[in-house]
């Protein structure tokens, strides 16, 4: 979840490297720090007030007499061990200030390591698990081990999933990195080399990216003769399709708003990449042949947060189009409930970044139990895409805002394309019907574009409800997962304790919470549950709660019940989640904006969750 950058070169432009750290702010953080090696000195600066940290560090760099250095480390910290204080902010140093360490992940056995180090005379300055690495490196190097070998010697003592980057004051020509499950990339540019948690950090500086292999130290710079670490020449290049311009605001006040407006392109690019000009499937990356898919008797979909909600929509799509039973579960829970899997089970893991630890580890466990696996991810070459047997890529481009918008629609699009393909293989869809359904899905893109353009109208309609702070979201069938996503967005962005329920469940408990201070946001779809949903709206109205209804154009059945109606264009019921979620995303963003909150970096949240 933390952001890591590291750079080594004879004359680094420290300001440019620091901007790389800024580009990782979307990963979420509560404090930040940097270390610089220049003229044989190791200097550090830290700031522990999240929203001011970067400006504090930028001022520190500007005030220094140097603007160039040989090594720079940077880190944005999302706390797991120790409060977000200055003492707990990375980089962490050894006792003599010669070794600087930045760390992402959790060292599960740090307490016993720390106790043993204290017994051996080491002094700790923080409450973090990360600091043990600096002290263990001090010991390993003191025993005469060369840097890469020393890092590997330390790493085998650490339990858990993590990524580390280490700089040595007395070796300013090199930088060391190592990882286990947690993401870490190496990159090279003109006269310099980099480590980073994510490619956007150095898209403008790097010419080639590589993934750091697991449990092996990688050495950037000029390795010491005889050291055993890998260099970038030993690594496989990664394909990174994004450019530095992809992560630049395009006239919008926030990435959240910009990315919401990119939803149509995200869906279209995802869908069009999975079919040819004749609307036949193109599933090159799936790597599971049709014979194996025809044997599938059960599909399991796992994910976290927004990806989980996309998976819930996917359940309806697969069951309806392919007539295969589907389970959907939260990835962080699935692996602990002793699931029943076999060779006829297909598990689909969904993760925007492809680096969500819970989803990666759950997918690996499913493979051990004999299931075939597919990843749906937005990042080519991500860990999830390599762990899975096959992959369906969403083509949403980089998503910087912590709260997902466009990738949610792209994930639903990928699931829909898979459901159509599986239905064709299973014989529940004739080839001509499958082609028609793929075309209908692609044609949702312009409809999404025109729907988002109603943003200003929606904002005007809900203006009077923006200061209320008790929201309930309800839907039925395919629209219940949409209600869940709407409640999640409200919580993420405005910090309101919003809840989502299947509309029929209101009278089984939650209806006790409804009064004049409550707002119910109801999704009224054009489907077989329409009349039942109207009955649920009557129940809400009878309790005096404010009622905001999202309904298709032309459906006036709820106008007399609702305090406000947010209109979307009519579409096939199967595709309604692609449109109905848009006003909920706008509502949550507008609620946060009115309250002066940061739409791109909500408190306590991280874009990529790499700890369990």
Beta strands, then each sheet from edge to edge (+ up, - down):
strand 1: 3-13
strand 2: 31-38
strand 3: 41-47
strand 4: 68-77
strand 5: 92-93
strand 6: 99-105
strand 7: 162-168
strand 8: 174-180
strand 9: 185-189
strand 10: 192-196
strand 11: 208-211
strand 12: 218-221
strand 13: 237-238
strand 14: 298-303
strand 15: 325-330
strand 16: 345-351
strand 17: 372-377
strand 18: 390-393
strand 19: 471-475
strand 20: 499-502
strand 21: 519-524
strand 22: 546-552
strand 23: 564-568
sheet 1: 3+ 2- 4+ 1- 10+ 9- 11+ 13-
sheet 2: 5+ 6- 7+ 8- 12+
sheet 3: 15+ 14+ 16+ 17+ 18+
sheet 4: 20+ 19+ 21+ 22+ 23+
end
